[in-house]
């Protein structure tokens, strides 16, 4: 059965009324909000059809209806009014981002805190590599007969160094040759490929210097593993307790524990869409099956992007959350790319 415009109107009213009140929506409330006059009997018939089609559900204890995940999905895709941020929201976001923060990690951690505060839901923030970092250049600097500094310049422009000690004396004159060997064979590749190339060189490099190569490759392997690890910051998990859906302590505890103990498994956006919405069962992880997640991404530069997500009940104010996340992500992209904040938008309330 194809949805008529009237059915879509009724579904939109039910979703928005339920988002606002957390109470099942009855035919009388719908009739008051429809633009055209429709009898209660007709509305009840339309509601029955929407239940049969899977867009609405009827709680056993109520004559009203509530949206299903399928209903929320149609609402988000077709019926939701797209909002902009208010001038007040824009000013608050811009003022917070204007505060000095020394490092990208600090900005990302702060981003999650700000988003949770602005939208009123728990949030998470992630620094994500668009592609895995690799070493672009090596340099070995002598210190004394049994130690040297290994310097690695990474593809994301970070420079890391470590003092390494050897069991046997080393010649400072030999280190430039070993640096050349590392730059020839071990740049631009991942850790597994590095280990393979190291084995291939075992017959070509004298034992003492092979041990030195092995030390450097082992150090850089740990470095790249750490550099490519996604760091996830969660904020405001206790905000879940303010929603009726999470007054059940066990249900709230399960989701809050997941966000703290399994935060690496929170959803990451797929594809290029700047804002993505996952509703209920669309979330892969069982802990999120009765929740919705809105995710936005922004460009950090240096082969990295930032992600910020909001977690809440399926009865989420999708339009407001999506608008604020979109503006926030755009602000961060501009800040990282051009050291400026986005222009104020006209208020769209």
VOGU-3710 file (C-alpha; in Angstrom, 3 decimals, decimal comma):
1> xxxxxxxxxx> 0,000/0,000/0,000  1,439/3,353/-1,045  1,384/6,078/1,562  -0,984/8,911/0,723  -0,138/12,492/1,567  -2,668/12,365/4,414  -1,015/9,278/5,911  2,355/11,028/5,687  0,891/14,121/7,367  -0,505/11,999/10,177
11> xxxxxxxxxx> 2,783/10,127/10,591  4,675/13,438/10,781  2,306/14,703/13,495  2,662/11,474/15,494  6,474/11,511/15,312  6,842/15,168/16,279  4,214/14,997/19,027  5,815/11,878/20,484  9,297/13,457/20,333  7,907/16,401/22,275
21> xxxxxxxxxx> 5,798/14,608/24,896  7,042/10,987/25,133  3,339/10,036/25,314  1,423/7,896/22,777  -0,485/10,124/20,349  -4,258/9,785/19,950  -6,616/10,762/17,138  -7,896/13,871/18,938  -4,388/15,357/19,245  -3,735/14,562/15,581
31> xxxxxxxxxx> -6,993/16,196/14,435  -6,054/19,414/16,239  -2,740/19,632/14,395  -3,740/18,683/10,847  -3,982/21,595/8,432  -7,233/20,258/6,894  -10,326/19,123/8,791  -10,436/15,328/9,058  -12,872/13,306/11,156  -11,664/11,256/14,109
41> xxxxxxxxxx> -13,028/8,113/12,428  -10,942/8,765/9,316  -7,846/9,422/11,428  -8,374/6,175/13,328  -8,587/4,278/10,028  -5,399/5,926/8,793  -3,650/5,098/12,068  -4,709/1,459/11,746  -3,251/1,366/8,221  0,025/2,916/9,427
51> xxxxxxxxxx> 0,248/0,289/12,171  -0,424/-2,490/9,656  2,271/-1,083/7,348  4,784/-1,021/10,209  5,219/2,757/10,510  3,463/3,020/13,880  3,063/0,819/16,934  0,297/0,697/19,528  1,335/0,146/23,150  -0,930/-2,398/24,825
61> xxxxxxxxxx> -1,975/-0,021/27,582  -2,840/2,949/25,395  -5,232/3,931/22,633  -2,538/6,189/21,209  0,235/5,337/18,748  4,011/5,687/18,795  6,450/5,650/15,856  8,340/2,473/14,931  11,948/2,553/13,661  10,487/2,298/10,140
71> xxxxxxxxxx> 8,306/5,325/10,875  11,249/7,332/12,189  13,255/6,425/9,088  10,550/7,704/6,721  10,232/10,835/8,846  13,994/11,530/8,711  14,248/10,786/4,976  11,137/12,603/3,710  9,032/14,418/6,288  11,394/16,172/8,691
81> xxxxxxxxxx> 11,728/19,948/8,390  15,432/20,747/8,056  16,509/23,422/10,503  19,419/25,771/10,779  20,995/26,752/14,064  19,714/29,762/15,951  21,881/32,862/16,200  22,291/32,126/19,919  23,496/28,556/19,242  25,905/29,766/16,556
91> xxxxxxxxxx> 27,350/32,416/18,858  27,815/29,884/21,665  29,549/27,348/19,400  31,829/29,980/17,879  32,736/31,461/21,271  33,694/28,056/22,643  35,782/27,147/19,597  37,564/30,484/19,788  39,156/29,469/23,077  42,848/28,584/22,620
101> xxxxxxxxxx> 43,562/24,836/22,437  47,079/23,640/21,743  46,623/20,263/20,081  44,161/18,524/17,778  43,481/15,867/20,435  42,503/18,613/22,857  40,075/20,098/20,331  38,544/16,688/19,626  38,049/15,929/23,319  36,538/19,381/23,843
111> xxxxxxxxxx> 34,271/18,883/20,823  32,512/15,962/22,469  31,928/17,952/25,660  30,496/20,897/23,740  28,196/18,774/21,597  26,754/16,957/24,608  26,067/20,307/26,254  24,477/21,853/23,138  22,182/18,959/22,202  21,383/17,529/25,647
121> xxxxxxxxxx> 22,308/13,953/24,761  25,393/11,819/25,425  28,093/12,277/22,787  31,329/10,783/21,567  34,223/12,230/19,590  36,873/10,422/17,558  40,019/11,262/15,620  40,007/8,985/12,597  42,737/8,470/9,990  41,422/8,594/6,425
131> xxxxxxxxxx> 44,254/6,207/5,621  46,824/4,572/7,893  49,843/6,661/8,855  53,222/5,449/7,557  56,822/6,605/7,980  57,951/9,100/5,347  61,543/9,466/6,522  63,985/7,990/9,036  67,011/9,574/10,634  69,451/7,952/13,083
141> xxxxxxxxxx> 71,436/10,342/15,288  74,486/9,072/17,262  74,636/9,738/21,023  77,512/7,559/22,271  79,047/4,154/21,516  76,018/2,174/22,666  73,062/4,477/22,027  71,437/6,536/19,283  68,218/8,469/18,638  65,782/7,048/16,067
151> xxxxxxxxxx> 63,698/9,795/14,427  60,593/8,946/12,384  58,692/11,529/10,320  55,140/10,270/9,774  52,801/10,887/6,869  50,464/12,907/9,117  53,358/15,359/9,708  54,089/14,200/13,240  57,752/13,700/14,157  58,562/11,072/16,785
161> xxxxxxxxxx> 61,909/10,130/18,312  63,235/7,602/20,799  66,589/7,002/22,467  67,599/3,404/21,744  70,431/1,408/23,352  72,515/-1,312/21,711  74,226/-4,314/23,267  77,365/-3,865/21,147  79,329/-0,687/20,345  78,242/1,100/17,165
171> xxxxxxxxxx> 80,176/3,332/14,821  78,707/6,820/14,367  80,045/6,854/10,791  77,857/3,832/9,960  74,548/5,383/11,060  73,994/7,507/7,894  74,307/4,294/5,860  71,696/2,609/8,074  69,411/5,667/7,757  69,697/5,358/3,974
181> xxxxxxxxxx> 68,829/1,669/4,184  65,736/2,433/6,273  64,633/5,219/3,911  65,121/2,941/0,911  63,266/-0,106/2,198  60,987/0,875/5,080  59,167/4,103/4,155  55,582/4,311/2,883  54,622/0,798/4,017  52,655/-0,721/6,884
191> xxxxxxxxxx> 54,015/-2,648/9,861  53,431/-6,084/8,351  55,303/-5,106/5,185  58,146/-3,696/7,299  58,544/-7,016/9,093  58,604/-8,833/5,760  61,307/-6,564/4,357  63,338/-6,939/7,532  63,386/-10,703/7,053  64,399/-10,269/3,417
201> xxxxxxxxxx> 67,428/-8,224/4,528  68,576/-10,694/7,194  71,134/-12,306/4,825  72,368/-8,976/3,435  73,108/-7,033/6,643  75,777/-7,966/9,177  74,453/-9,354/12,459  75,234/-6,335/14,649  73,607/-3,911/12,198  70,678/-6,226/11,562
211> xxxxxxxxxx> 69,980/-6,098/15,317  70,000/-2,293/15,099  67,588/-2,378/12,146  65,366/-4,755/14,065  65,339/-2,338/17,039  64,283/0,582/14,851  61,612/-1,389/13,002  60,204/-2,703/16,289  60,069/0,823/17,723  58,404/2,221/14,600
221> xxxxxxxxxx> 55,955/-0,695/14,497  54,735/0,170/17,995  54,668/3,839/17,018  52,477/3,263/13,939  50,142/0,942/15,824  49,600/3,670/18,401  49,364/6,429/15,771  46,648/4,571/13,843  44,632/3,675/16,926  41,343/5,531/17,145
231> xxxxxxxxxx> 41,012/7,473/20,365  37,388/7,830/21,463  36,152/10,392/23,988  32,669/9,976/25,501  30,744/12,648/27,380  27,462/13,114/29,183  26,431/9,450/29,446  24,412/10,225/32,596  22,161/12,487/30,472  20,371/9,308/29,395
241> xxxxxxxxxx> 18,714/9,175/32,812  16,631/12,278/32,050  14,675/10,486/29,309  11,605/8,350/30,169  12,907/5,539/27,956  15,836/5,087/30,340  14,043/5,288/33,664  14,521/1,516/33,709  17,844/1,433/35,561  19,033/-1,801/33,931
251> xxxxxxxxxx> 18,347/-0,472/30,431  20,134/2,799/31,190  23,066/0,994/32,837  23,555/-1,292/29,825  23,810/1,590/27,373  25,904/3,764/29,672  28,308/0,869/30,309  28,598/0,241/26,575  29,488/3,887/25,923  32,203/3,793/28,596
261> xxxxxxxxxx> 33,622/0,257/28,361  33,087/-0,467/24,646  33,347/3,023/23,194  35,649/1,816/20,393  32,589/-0,037/19,001  30,407/3,068/18,699  29,264/3,621/15,081  31,529/5,328/12,567  30,024/6,987/9,468  29,965/5,132/6,175
271> xxxxxxxxxx> 30,345/6,935/2,844  30,730/10,662/2,296  27,498/12,086/3,760  28,447/14,827/6,282  25,651/13,877/8,719  24,306/10,340/9,108  21,458/9,008/11,254  21,169/5,411/12,484  17,803/4,501/13,988  17,237/1,615/16,405
281> xxxxxxxxxx> 17,841/-1,734/14,667  19,975/-0,023/11,994  22,734/0,028/14,633  24,851/-3,109/14,369  25,661/-3,406/18,050  22,986/-4,991/20,216  23,445/-2,372/22,956  22,243/0,341/20,553  19,229/-1,483/19,068  16,749/0,669/21,001
291> xxxxxxxxxx> 18,678/3,913/20,522  19,470/6,295/17,708  22,842/7,724/16,746  23,534/10,889/14,750  27,101/11,233/13,426  28,876/14,136/11,735  32,403/14,294/10,352  34,794/17,199/9,832  38,192/17,633/8,219  41,194/17,983/10,534
301> xxxxxxxxxx> 43,794/17,954/7,761  47,023/15,939/7,697  45,157/12,836/6,466  42,775/12,900/9,437  39,108/13,550/10,030  37,217/14,097/13,239  33,932/12,410/14,058  31,343/13,498/16,578  28,278/11,426/17,419  25,178/11,808/19,573
311> xxxxxxxxxx> 23,433/8,855/21,236  19,875/9,002/22,539  16,446/7,363/22,470  14,794/6,743/19,106  12,469/9,562/20,236  15,281/11,988/19,459  14,782/15,505/18,151  16,472/14,593/14,867  15,999/17,943/13,151  17,593/19,985/15,944
321> xxxxxxxxxx> 20,409/17,521/16,593  21,280/17,236/12,882  21,283/21,035/12,454  23,548/21,656/15,442  25,922/18,815/14,575  26,169/19,967/10,961  27,004/23,550/11,969  29,425/22,351/14,605  31,268/20,052/12,173  31,458/22,811/9,562
331> xxxxxxxxxx> 32,867/25,173/12,209  35,585/22,679/13,110  36,501/22,009/9,452  36,922/25,725/8,833  38,881/26,191/12,056  41,354/23,421/11,198  41,601/24,387/7,532  41,568/28,163/7,512  41,853/29,167/11,155  38,476/30,891/10,972
341> xxxxxxxxx> 34,902/30,204/12,021  31,950/29,903/9,606  29,825/32,966/8,895  26,624/33,312/10,857  23,621/31,736/9,195  20,191/33,296/9,118  18,071/32,010/11,951  15,793/29,170/10,860  13,574/28,244/13,725
//
